[in-house]
Amino acid sequence: MTSLLGTIALVLSLLAPSAANAFCGCRSPRIPRCDDADPARRITVEIDLTVADGAIEILTQSGPYRMPPAHIDGKPILAAFMRRGEIFQGFLDEAVTIAAGTMMGTRATVETTAAFAPGEYEVLLFIDAVADGGLGPQRGDLAAFDNSGCDPTGVSVRVTVGCEDVTVRLENRHFIIF
């Protein structure tokens, strides 16, 4: 009887992670196989920040911060696109591609070239809100992230590319002051 209970406990322990994933929806997205000859796809990032009571509300480590929209109008945007799980070390040649744009009020669009095969990618994007610029975010810049998924990165927005071009929409909740 003891060995039967031990066997049942072992089987249940092996099934537990699978059962937990089934209930929380934490499965990795299924990456399709595309039939066309050109597997390269584009990623378009649309930034759309909402203004309430004359300010953009952005997260900080100590709570929300209200920023005037004029503070980011006309500011450059830089985005590095990495394969899932790869960490950007500052070497531009490590990225799948780099894209740039400019804020137009509280909105912007950043579009890549067709460089992505089906799979998962990390978008590391920042708005260069600080006057002295630079190739990486500096104190006061806005950096995009998304911790809403089951496997959050804390430093990027994860994008799944399938058999078509992908558009990602970033809103206030996706940004933090660096």
C-alpha positions as CSV (number, residue, x, y, z in Angstrom):
1,M,0.0,0.0,0.0
2,T,2.9,2.4,0.9
3,S,4.5,1.8,-2.5
4,L,1.2,2.5,-4.3
5,L,0.8,5.8,-2.5
6,G,4.4,6.7,-3.3
7,T,3.9,5.9,-6.9
8,I,0.7,8.0,-7.0
9,A,2.5,10.9,-5.3
10,L,5.4,10.7,-7.8
11,V,3.0,10.7,-10.8
12,L,1.0,13.7,-9.3
13,S,4.3,15.7,-8.7
14,L,5.3,15.1,-12.3
15,L,2.0,16.3,-13.6
16,A,1.7,19.3,-11.3
17,P,3.7,21.8,-13.4
18,S,1.7,20.8,-16.5
19,A,-1.6,21.2,-14.6
20,A,-0.6,24.6,-13.2
21,N,0.2,25.8,-16.7
22,A,-3.1,24.6,-18.0
23,F,-5.0,26.6,-15.4
24,C,-3.0,29.9,-15.6
25,G,-2.6,30.0,-19.3
26,C,1.2,30.2,-19.1
27,R,2.0,28.2,-22.2
28,S,4.5,29.5,-24.7
29,P,2.8,30.7,-27.9
30,R,2.6,28.3,-30.8
31,I,4.9,29.5,-33.5
32,P,3.4,28.7,-37.0
33,R,5.3,27.3,-39.9
34,C,4.7,29.6,-42.9
35,D,4.2,28.3,-46.4
36,D,5.5,31.3,-48.3
37,A,9.1,31.5,-49.6
38,D,10.0,34.8,-47.8
39,P,9.7,34.2,-44.0
40,A,10.8,37.8,-43.2
41,R,8.2,39.9,-41.4
42,R,8.0,43.4,-40.0
43,I,7.2,44.6,-36.5
44,T,5.5,47.9,-36.2
45,V,5.4,49.6,-32.8
46,E,2.6,52.1,-32.2
47,I,3.0,54.4,-29.2
48,D,-0.2,56.0,-28.0
49,L,0.0,57.8,-24.7
50,T,-3.1,59.1,-23.0
51,V,-3.3,62.6,-21.6
52,A,-5.5,63.1,-18.6
53,D,-5.9,66.5,-16.9
54,G,-3.1,67.9,-19.1
55,A,-0.5,65.3,-18.2
56,I,0.7,61.8,-19.2
57,E,0.8,59.5,-16.2
58,I,3.9,57.3,-16.2
59,L,5.0,54.7,-13.6
60,T,8.0,55.2,-11.4
61,Q,9.4,53.0,-8.7
62,S,7.9,55.2,-6.1
63,G,4.5,55.6,-7.8
64,P,2.9,57.5,-10.7
65,Y,4.5,60.6,-12.2
66,R,2.6,63.2,-14.2
67,M,4.6,64.5,-17.2
68,P,3.5,67.3,-19.5
69,P,3.0,66.0,-23.1
70,A,5.3,68.8,-24.4
71,H,8.2,67.1,-22.6
72,I,8.3,64.2,-25.1
73,D,6.9,65.9,-28.2
74,G,9.6,65.8,-31.0
75,K,11.9,63.5,-29.0
76,P,13.7,60.6,-30.7
77,I,12.8,57.0,-30.1
78,L,15.3,54.1,-30.3
79,A,14.3,50.4,-30.4
80,A,16.5,47.3,-30.4
81,F,14.9,44.0,-31.4
82,M,16.4,40.9,-29.9
83,R,15.6,37.2,-30.1
84,R,13.6,36.0,-27.1
85,G,15.7,35.7,-23.9
86,E,18.8,37.5,-25.3
87,I,20.0,40.5,-23.3
88,F,21.1,43.6,-25.1
89,Q,24.7,44.4,-24.1
90,G,25.0,47.6,-26.0
91,F,26.5,46.1,-29.2
92,L,24.2,47.1,-32.1
93,D,25.3,44.1,-34.2
94,E,23.8,41.7,-31.6
95,A,20.3,43.0,-32.4
96,V,18.1,41.4,-35.1
97,T,17.5,45.0,-36.2
98,I,17.4,48.5,-34.8
99,A,14.6,51.0,-35.6
100,A,14.1,54.7,-34.7
101,G,11.3,57.2,-34.8
102,T,10.2,60.6,-33.4
103,M,7.4,61.4,-31.0
104,M,4.6,63.5,-32.5
105,G,2.9,64.8,-29.5
106,T,2.0,61.7,-27.5
107,R,2.0,59.3,-30.5
108,A,4.6,57.7,-32.7
109,T,5.1,54.8,-35.0
110,V,8.4,52.8,-35.3
111,E,8.6,50.3,-38.1
112,T,11.3,47.7,-38.8
113,T,12.5,46.3,-42.0
114,A,11.3,42.8,-42.9
115,A,13.8,41.0,-40.7
116,F,11.9,38.5,-38.5
117,A,11.3,34.8,-39.0
118,P,8.4,33.3,-37.0
119,G,9.3,33.2,-33.3
120,E,9.4,35.3,-30.2
121,Y,11.4,38.6,-29.9
122,E,12.1,41.2,-27.3
123,V,11.5,44.9,-28.1
124,L,13.8,47.2,-26.1
125,L,12.4,50.7,-26.7
126,F,13.0,54.0,-25.1
127,I,12.0,57.6,-25.7
128,D,15.0,59.9,-25.4
129,A,13.2,62.5,-23.2
130,V,16.5,63.9,-21.7
131,A,18.2,66.6,-23.7
132,D,21.7,65.1,-24.0
133,G,20.6,62.0,-25.9
134,G,22.7,58.9,-26.2
135,L,22.4,55.3,-27.4
136,G,20.8,54.0,-24.3
137,P,18.3,55.2,-21.8
138,Q,19.5,57.7,-19.3
139,R,17.9,59.0,-16.1
140,G,14.6,60.7,-17.1
141,D,14.1,58.8,-20.4
142,L,11.0,56.7,-20.8
143,A,11.6,52.9,-21.3
144,A,9.0,50.4,-22.4
145,F,8.4,47.1,-20.6
146,D,5.6,44.6,-20.1
147,N,5.3,42.5,-17.0
148,S,1.7,41.3,-17.7
149,G,2.6,37.9,-19.2
150,C,3.4,34.6,-17.5
151,D,7.1,35.0,-18.2
152,P,7.8,38.7,-17.7
153,T,11.1,40.3,-18.7
154,G,11.0,43.5,-16.7
155,V,13.1,45.3,-19.4
156,S,11.3,44.7,-22.7
157,V,8.1,44.0,-24.5
158,R,7.8,40.4,-25.8
159,V,6.4,40.1,-29.3
160,T,5.4,36.9,-31.2
161,V,5.8,37.0,-34.9
162,G,3.8,34.5,-37.0
163,C,3.2,34.4,-40.7
164,E,2.2,38.0,-41.1
165,D,3.6,41.4,-40.1
166,V,2.9,42.3,-36.4
167,T,1.8,45.6,-34.8
168,V,2.4,46.2,-31.1
169,R,0.5,49.0,-29.3
170,L,2.3,50.6,-26.3
171,E,0.3,52.7,-23.9
172,N,1.0,54.5,-20.6
173,R,1.1,51.3,-18.7
174,H,4.0,50.0,-20.8
175,F,6.4,52.9,-19.8
176,I,8.5,53.7,-16.8
177,I,10.8,56.6,-16.2
178,F,14.3,55.3,-16.3
